Amino acid sequence: MKNRFIVIYTIFASAVFIFAVSFFGFNLFREYQTNLEKSDKKFTELTSDIRTLSFNQENNNAAYSKGIKDSIGDAGAYSYIQVRRNNETVVLYPTGKSREETVSKLTKAFTTSITVNKQSVTIDCNLYLIRPDSIFYYARVSFLMILIITIITIIMIIYLNVSENTSDVISIEEDSEELDETEIEEETDEDVLVSEDKECNEPSSDIEEEGPRDIPDYFDETGISEESDDSNAAAEEAPDAQDTEESSSENHAEVTPEEVKAILAEPLTDEAVAASASASEPAKLPVDEVKPATVTQASADTDSNEPSGLYNPETGIGWESYLSTRLNNEIDRATASEIDLSLFIIKLSEVPKTNEAFKNVCNYLAIQFQFKDLLFEFKDDCIVAIKISMNVDEALNLADKLYHDICNIINGNNCRIGISSRSIRMVTGDRLILEAEQAIEHSDQSSPVIAFRVDSEKYRQLMEQNQ
């Protein structure tokens, strides 16, 4: 909406500027043509009036001079006029100037001499083709139009800059709130895993008394058997742990299915397999024969593989697991604001993440993209960057600069860049990533930067057909 308004206003302002200049030039040209045609007739009428007046007034007196001035009429139409009878000046305008000083391309000179009652009358004049007061009038009107539209344009520029800065601040605050929520969720998950580890090492006695606990559907059969047997053995050892069971139930309720799957993904021990085989026959094993569960070690191994914090300390940019959520959020914001969004996938072949050059590239991209939380690891050798309010053509120009700078950082040309943009489409983050990856597959050493350009009209028709 904002871009459309800017385009319409630009066209309007340009039209006003063109009209103001055209108004000034057209009116002066029309006056020039009109006065060029009428000047001869006007001088002929002036000569005729002076001849008639000279017949009636034989002497150069005040009445004769006043009659000539009445015949001249508007003196502003003349840059110079002089009437002499018998070499005596009767009328002179302007006073104190010679005729040569008033000659220009905007005037037309006339000279004639008549004889009346044996007296010689000479008339010299320069008629304006474009009068100075006309130039002043039309220039003033044009200037006022240009001044008004210029003031309005300045006000619009200030307003748009202020509104854009305000939206950027709001976006940064929203991003900070999301990051804080992510940190809180991570801390909560870590606390839950720690509580689970403690629970796995502590015996529980209430299972024998109250029967088996309700197990969610995402547990497999082996996991159920292992947990049931361990709980039964712990029940014989500590029969009075009622409070422990309540706390354990609360902690297990907070564990997500993904975390439970990760914990149970550890290979089962021989004791767990044997317990699974005899799950249908309840048995009470001696306490000294029950081996500690391996959940704690599995949880520790899982924690070591899961992202810790918002950024990978080795590269300084976001973890790949956060990419999809953040990209979809930014696409939703761009769609709501009717702005474009471009996605860059930068592939650094033969440059491992542990290499110092890889981290230098990440630091360089953080400067170019301004926001560190818009950079993410991707696969083993790629970096994903998100750029708000940038179309595919602008992204290509930026990518050319990035390519040359990155090649200098890694001391080679093992860099490929794929680009995709939203292009006013209703598209998901996975789709943009797929398009950028396809662009990289079509790149080579001669064309290291490739953009996936979408025909928006065909895409819209395709979406309508699919619906």
C-alpha positions as CSV (number, residue, x, y, z in Angstrom):
1,M,0.0,0.0,0.0
2,K,2.8,2.4,0.9
3,N,4.7,1.6,-2.3
4,R,1.6,2.2,-4.4
5,F,1.0,5.6,-2.8
6,I,4.6,6.6,-3.4
7,V,4.3,5.8,-7.1
8,I,1.0,7.7,-7.5
9,Y,2.3,10.7,-5.6
10,T,5.6,10.7,-7.7
11,I,3.5,10.7,-10.9
12,F,1.3,13.5,-9.6
13,A,4.3,15.6,-8.5
14,S,6.1,15.1,-11.8
15,A,2.9,16.2,-13.6
16,V,2.7,19.4,-11.6
17,F,6.4,20.2,-12.3
18,I,5.8,19.6,-16.0
19,F,2.6,21.7,-16.0
20,A,4.3,24.6,-14.3
21,V,7.2,24.8,-16.8
22,S,4.8,24.3,-19.7
23,F,2.5,27.1,-18.4
24,F,5.4,29.5,-18.2
25,G,6.8,28.7,-21.7
26,F,3.5,28.4,-23.5
27,N,2.1,31.8,-22.3
28,L,5.3,33.7,-23.2
29,F,5.4,32.0,-26.6
30,R,1.8,32.9,-27.3
31,E,2.4,36.6,-26.3
32,Y,5.4,36.8,-28.5
33,Q,3.5,35.5,-31.5
34,T,0.6,37.8,-30.8
35,N,2.6,41.0,-30.4
36,L,4.8,40.1,-33.4
37,E,1.6,40.2,-35.6
38,K,0.0,43.3,-34.0
39,S,3.1,45.5,-33.7
40,D,3.0,46.7,-37.3
41,K,-0.7,47.6,-37.1
42,K,-0.1,49.4,-33.7
43,F,2.7,51.5,-35.1
44,T,0.7,52.4,-38.2
45,E,-2.2,53.6,-36.0
46,L,0.2,55.6,-33.9
47,T,1.6,57.3,-36.9
48,S,-1.9,58.2,-38.3
49,D,-2.9,59.7,-34.9
50,I,0.2,61.9,-34.7
51,R,-0.3,63.1,-38.4
52,T,-3.9,64.2,-37.6
53,L,-2.7,65.9,-34.4
54,S,0.0,67.7,-36.2
55,F,-2.5,69.2,-38.6
56,N,-4.5,70.6,-35.7
57,Q,-1.6,71.8,-33.6
58,E,1.0,73.8,-35.5
59,N,3.2,74.6,-32.5
60,N,5.0,72.4,-30.1
61,N,3.1,73.2,-27.0
62,A,1.7,71.3,-24.0
63,A,-1.6,70.5,-25.8
64,Y,0.4,68.9,-28.7
65,S,2.5,66.9,-26.3
66,K,-0.5,65.7,-24.3
67,G,-2.3,64.7,-27.5
68,I,0.7,62.5,-28.5
69,K,0.8,60.9,-25.1
70,D,-2.9,60.0,-25.4
71,S,-2.3,58.5,-28.8
72,I,0.5,56.3,-27.3
73,G,-1.7,55.0,-24.6
74,D,0.1,52.3,-22.4
75,A,3.7,53.3,-22.3
76,G,4.6,49.9,-20.9
77,A,4.2,48.4,-24.4
78,Y,7.3,50.4,-25.5
79,S,10.8,50.0,-24.5
80,Y,11.7,53.3,-26.2
81,I,9.7,56.1,-28.0
82,Q,10.7,59.5,-29.3
83,V,8.6,62.0,-31.3
84,R,10.3,65.1,-32.8
85,R,9.0,67.9,-34.9
86,N,11.4,70.2,-36.7
87,N,14.2,68.4,-34.7
88,E,12.7,69.4,-31.4
89,T,11.8,66.5,-29.1
90,V,8.2,66.6,-28.1
91,V,7.9,63.2,-26.3
92,L,10.7,61.0,-25.0
93,Y,10.3,57.7,-23.0
94,P,12.1,56.6,-21.0
95,T,13.9,59.8,-20.0
96,G,17.6,59.7,-20.0
97,K,18.1,56.6,-22.1
98,S,19.3,56.3,-25.7
99,R,17.6,54.1,-28.2
100,E,20.5,51.6,-28.5
101,E,20.2,50.8,-24.8
102,T,16.7,49.5,-25.2
103,V,17.2,47.3,-28.3
104,S,16.9,43.5,-27.6
105,K,15.6,40.3,-29.2
106,L,12.3,40.8,-27.3
107,T,11.6,44.2,-29.0
108,K,10.9,45.3,-32.6
109,A,12.2,48.7,-33.8
110,F,10.1,51.1,-36.0
111,T,11.2,54.5,-37.5
112,T,9.2,56.8,-39.8
113,S,9.2,60.5,-40.9
114,I,6.2,62.4,-42.1
115,T,5.7,66.0,-43.3
116,V,2.7,68.0,-42.1
117,N,2.2,71.7,-42.9
118,K,5.7,71.8,-44.2
119,Q,6.9,70.6,-40.8
120,S,9.0,67.4,-40.5
121,V,7.7,64.9,-37.8
122,T,10.0,62.0,-36.9
123,I,8.8,58.9,-34.9
124,D,11.2,56.4,-33.4
125,C,10.0,53.6,-31.2
126,N,10.8,50.0,-30.0
127,L,7.7,47.9,-29.3
128,Y,7.9,45.0,-26.8
129,L,7.2,41.5,-28.2
130,I,7.2,40.1,-24.7
131,R,6.6,42.6,-22.0
132,P,8.7,42.4,-18.7
133,D,5.6,42.5,-16.5
134,S,4.2,39.5,-18.4
135,I,7.4,37.5,-17.8
136,F,7.2,38.4,-14.1
137,Y,3.5,37.4,-13.9
138,Y,3.9,34.0,-15.5
139,A,7.1,33.2,-13.7
140,R,5.5,34.0,-10.4
141,V,2.6,31.7,-11.0
142,S,4.9,28.8,-12.1
143,F,7.1,29.4,-9.1
144,L,4.2,29.2,-6.7
145,M,3.1,25.9,-8.1
146,I,6.6,24.4,-7.9
147,L,7.0,25.8,-4.4
148,I,3.8,24.2,-3.1
149,I,4.5,20.8,-4.6
150,T,8.1,20.9,-3.3
151,I,6.9,21.7,0.3
152,I,4.4,18.9,0.1
153,T,7.1,16.5,-1.1
154,I,9.4,17.4,1.7
155,I,6.7,16.8,4.3
156,M,5.9,13.4,2.7
157,I,9.6,12.4,2.8
158,I,9.9,13.3,6.5
159,Y,6.6,11.5,7.3
160,L,7.6,8.3,5.5
161,N,11.1,8.3,7.1
162,V,9.6,8.7,10.6
163,S,7.0,6.0,10.0
164,E,9.6,3.6,8.6
165,N,11.9,4.2,11.5
166,T,9.0,3.5,13.9
167,S,8.1,0.3,12.1
168,D,11.8,-0.8,12.3
169,V,11.8,-0.2,16.1
170,I,8.6,-2.1,16.5
171,S,10.0,-5.0,14.5
172,I,13.2,-5.1,16.6
173,E,11.1,-5.1,19.8
174,E,9.0,-7.9,18.5
175,D,12.1,-9.9,17.5
176,S,13.6,-9.3,21.0
177,E,10.4,-10.6,22.6
178,E,10.4,-13.7,20.5
179,L,14.0,-14.3,21.3
180,D,13.3,-13.9,25.0
181,E,10.4,-16.4,24.8
182,T,12.7,-18.8,23.0
183,E,15.3,-18.5,25.7
184,I,12.7,-19.1,28.4
185,E,11.4,-22.2,26.6
186,E,15.0,-23.5,26.3
187,E,15.6,-23.0,30.0
188,T,12.3,-24.7,30.8
189,D,13.2,-27.7,28.6
190,E,16.6,-27.9,30.3
191,D,15.0,-27.8,33.7
192,V,12.6,-30.5,32.7
193,L,15.3,-32.8,31.4
194,V,17.3,-32.3,34.6
195,S,14.3,-33.2,36.7
196,E,13.7,-36.3,34.6
197,D,17.3,-37.4,35.1
198,K,16.9,-37.1,38.8
199,E,13.7,-39.0,38.7
200,C,15.2,-41.8,36.7
201,N,17.8,-42.3,39.4
202,E,15.3,-42.2,42.3
203,P,13.2,-45.2,43.2
204,S,9.4,-45.0,43.1
205,S,7.1,-47.2,45.1
206,D,3.5,-46.3,44.3
207,I,3.3,-48.1,41.0
208,E,3.0,-51.5,42.8
209,E,0.2,-50.2,45.0
210,E,-1.8,-48.1,42.4
211,G,-1.1,-50.1,39.2
212,P,0.6,-49.0,36.0
213,R,0.7,-45.3,35.1
214,D,-1.0,-44.0,31.9
215,I,1.6,-43.9,29.2
216,P,1.2,-41.5,26.2
217,D,0.8,-43.0,22.7
218,Y,4.2,-42.0,21.6
219,F,6.0,-44.6,23.8
220,D,7.0,-47.8,22.1
221,E,6.3,-51.2,23.7
222,T,9.9,-51.7,24.7
223,G,10.0,-48.4,26.5
224,I,6.8,-49.2,28.4
225,S,8.2,-52.5,29.6
226,E,11.5,-51.1,30.7
227,E,9.9,-48.3,32.7
228,S,7.3,-50.6,34.3
229,D,9.9,-53.1,35.5
230,D,12.3,-50.5,36.8
231,S,9.4,-48.9,38.7
232,N,8.3,-52.2,40.2
233,A,11.8,-52.9,41.4
234,A,12.1,-49.5,42.9
235,A,8.7,-50.0,44.6
236,E,10.1,-52.8,46.7
237,E,13.1,-50.7,47.8
238,A,11.1,-47.6,48.8
239,P,7.4,-48.3,49.5
240,D,6.7,-44.9,51.2
241,A,7.6,-42.4,48.4
242,Q,4.1,-41.0,47.7
243,D,5.3,-37.4,47.3
244,T,8.0,-38.4,44.9
245,E,5.4,-40.0,42.6
246,E,3.3,-36.8,42.5
247,S,6.3,-34.7,41.6
248,S,7.4,-37.2,39.0
249,S,4.0,-37.1,37.4
250,E,4.1,-33.3,37.1
251,N,7.6,-33.3,35.6
252,H,6.6,-36.0,33.0
253,A,3.6,-34.0,32.0
254,E,5.8,-31.1,30.9
255,V,8.1,-33.3,28.7
256,T,7.3,-33.0,25.0
257,P,7.0,-36.0,22.7
258,E,10.1,-35.1,20.8
259,E,12.2,-35.1,23.9
260,V,10.9,-38.4,25.1
261,K,11.7,-39.9,21.7
262,A,15.2,-38.6,21.9
263,I,15.7,-40.0,25.4
264,L,14.4,-43.4,24.4
265,A,16.4,-43.5,21.1
266,E,19.4,-44.9,23.1
267,P,20.0,-48.6,22.3
268,L,18.5,-50.9,24.9
269,T,20.7,-53.0,27.3
270,D,20.5,-56.7,27.6
271,E,18.6,-56.3,30.9
272,A,16.0,-54.0,29.2
273,V,15.5,-56.6,26.4
274,A,15.0,-59.4,29.0
275,A,12.5,-57.2,30.9
276,S,10.6,-56.5,27.7
277,A,10.4,-60.2,26.9
278,S,8.9,-61.0,30.3
279,A,6.6,-57.9,30.5
280,S,3.5,-60.1,30.4
281,E,4.6,-61.9,33.6
282,P,5.0,-59.6,36.6
283,A,8.1,-60.5,38.5
284,K,9.9,-59.0,41.5
285,L,13.6,-58.9,41.0
286,P,16.0,-58.5,43.9
287,V,17.1,-54.9,44.4
288,D,20.8,-55.7,43.9
289,E,20.1,-57.2,40.5
290,V,18.4,-54.0,39.1
291,K,20.8,-52.0,37.1
292,P,20.5,-48.2,36.9
293,A,18.5,-47.0,33.8
294,T,20.4,-45.5,31.0
295,V,18.0,-42.6,30.6
296,T,20.4,-40.2,32.3
297,Q,23.2,-40.9,29.9
298,A,20.9,-40.8,26.9
299,S,19.5,-37.4,28.1
300,A,23.1,-36.1,28.5
301,D,24.0,-37.2,25.0
302,T,20.8,-35.7,23.7
303,D,21.5,-32.4,25.4
304,S,25.0,-32.3,23.9
305,N,23.5,-32.5,20.4
306,E,20.7,-30.0,21.0
307,P,21.2,-26.3,20.4
308,S,22.2,-24.4,23.5
309,G,21.3,-20.7,23.3
310,L,20.3,-18.7,20.3
311,Y,23.6,-18.8,18.4
312,N,26.2,-21.5,17.8
313,P,29.3,-20.3,19.7
314,E,31.5,-21.8,17.0
315,T,30.1,-19.7,14.1
316,G,28.3,-16.9,15.9
317,I,25.0,-17.3,14.0
318,G,21.7,-19.0,14.6
319,W,21.1,-22.7,14.8
320,E,19.6,-24.4,11.8
321,S,16.7,-25.7,14.0
322,Y,15.4,-22.1,14.5
323,L,15.5,-21.3,10.8
324,S,12.0,-22.5,9.7
325,T,10.1,-20.8,12.6
326,R,11.8,-17.5,12.1
327,L,11.6,-17.5,8.3
328,N,7.8,-18.3,8.4
329,N,7.3,-15.4,10.9
330,E,9.1,-13.0,8.7
331,I,7.1,-14.1,5.7
332,D,3.9,-13.5,7.6
333,R,5.0,-10.0,8.5
334,A,6.1,-9.2,4.9
335,T,2.8,-10.5,3.6
336,A,0.8,-8.3,6.1
337,S,2.9,-5.2,5.2
338,E,2.8,-5.9,1.5
339,I,6.6,-5.8,1.2
340,D,9.0,-8.2,-0.4
341,L,11.4,-10.6,1.3
342,S,14.5,-12.3,-0.2
343,L,16.3,-15.4,1.0
344,F,20.0,-16.0,0.4
345,I,21.7,-19.5,0.7
346,I,25.4,-19.1,0.7
347,K,27.3,-22.3,0.1
348,L,30.9,-22.5,1.1
349,S,32.3,-25.7,-0.5
350,E,35.3,-27.2,1.2
351,V,35.1,-24.8,4.1
352,P,34.1,-26.6,7.3
353,K,32.2,-24.8,10.1
354,T,35.2,-25.3,12.4
355,N,37.4,-23.3,10.1
356,E,38.3,-19.8,11.1
357,A,37.4,-18.5,7.6
358,F,33.9,-19.8,8.0
359,K,33.5,-17.7,11.2
360,N,35.0,-14.7,9.5
361,V,32.4,-15.0,6.7
362,C,29.6,-15.2,9.4
363,N,30.9,-12.0,11.0
364,Y,31.1,-10.3,7.6
365,L,27.5,-11.3,6.8
366,A,26.3,-10.0,10.2
367,I,27.6,-6.6,9.3
368,Q,26.0,-6.7,5.8
369,F,22.6,-7.9,6.9
370,Q,22.7,-5.7,10.1
371,F,20.7,-8.1,12.2
372,K,22.5,-11.2,13.5
373,D,19.3,-13.0,14.2
374,L,18.5,-13.2,10.5
375,L,21.5,-15.5,9.8
376,F,21.3,-19.2,10.3
377,E,23.4,-22.3,9.7
378,F,22.2,-24.6,7.1
379,K,23.4,-28.2,6.4
380,D,27.1,-28.7,6.7
381,D,28.5,-26.0,4.4
382,C,25.7,-23.4,4.0
383,I,24.6,-20.1,5.5
384,V,21.0,-18.8,5.2
385,A,20.4,-15.0,5.3
386,I,17.0,-13.3,5.3
387,K,16.6,-9.7,3.9
388,I,13.4,-7.8,4.6
389,S,12.0,-5.3,2.0
390,M,14.3,-6.4,-0.9
391,N,13.1,-7.7,-4.2
392,V,15.0,-10.2,-6.4
393,D,16.8,-7.5,-8.5
394,E,18.1,-5.7,-5.5
395,A,19.1,-9.1,-4.0
396,L,21.2,-9.9,-7.1
397,N,23.1,-6.7,-6.8
398,L,23.8,-7.3,-3.1
399,A,24.8,-11.0,-3.9
400,D,27.4,-9.9,-6.4
401,K,29.1,-7.8,-3.8
402,L,28.8,-10.5,-1.2
403,Y,30.3,-13.1,-3.6
404,H,33.5,-11.1,-4.3
405,D,34.0,-10.1,-0.6
406,I,33.5,-13.7,0.6
407,C,35.9,-15.1,-2.0
408,N,38.5,-12.7,-0.7
409,I,37.9,-13.9,2.9
410,I,38.2,-17.6,2.1
411,N,41.0,-17.1,-0.4
412,G,39.2,-18.9,-3.2
413,N,36.2,-19.1,-5.4
414,N,34.4,-22.0,-3.6
415,C,31.4,-19.9,-3.0
416,R,27.9,-20.2,-4.5
417,I,24.9,-18.1,-3.8
418,G,21.2,-19.0,-4.5
419,I,18.5,-16.4,-4.1
420,S,14.7,-16.7,-3.9
421,S,12.1,-14.0,-3.0
422,R,8.5,-13.9,-1.9
423,S,7.5,-11.8,-5.0
424,I,3.9,-11.0,-3.6
425,R,3.2,-14.7,-3.3
426,M,1.6,-16.6,-0.4
427,V,4.5,-18.9,0.1
428,T,6.0,-20.9,2.9
429,G,9.5,-20.8,4.3
430,D,10.3,-24.3,3.1
431,R,9.3,-23.3,-0.4
432,L,11.7,-20.4,-0.5
433,I,14.5,-22.6,0.9
434,L,13.8,-25.2,-1.9
435,E,13.8,-22.5,-4.6
436,A,17.1,-21.1,-3.3
437,E,18.7,-24.6,-3.2
438,Q,17.5,-25.3,-6.8
439,A,19.2,-22.0,-7.8
440,I,22.5,-23.1,-6.3
441,E,22.3,-26.4,-8.2
442,H,22.1,-24.4,-11.5
443,S,25.2,-22.3,-10.5
444,D,28.7,-22.9,-11.7
445,Q,32.1,-21.1,-11.7
446,S,31.1,-18.8,-14.5
447,S,27.7,-18.0,-12.9
448,P,28.2,-18.3,-9.1
449,V,25.2,-16.2,-8.2
450,I,21.8,-17.5,-9.4
451,A,18.3,-16.1,-8.5
452,F,15.1,-18.1,-8.7
453,R,12.8,-15.6,-10.5
454,V,9.0,-16.3,-10.3
455,D,6.4,-15.3,-12.8
456,S,3.8,-14.0,-10.3
457,E,0.9,-14.2,-12.7
458,K,1.6,-17.8,-13.6
459,Y,2.1,-18.7,-10.0
460,R,-1.3,-17.1,-9.1
461,Q,-3.0,-19.1,-11.9
462,L,-1.4,-22.3,-10.7
463,M,-2.5,-21.7,-7.1
464,E,-6.1,-21.0,-8.3
465,Q,-6.1,-24.3,-10.3
466,N,-4.8,-26.2,-7.3
467,Q,-7.6,-24.8,-5.1
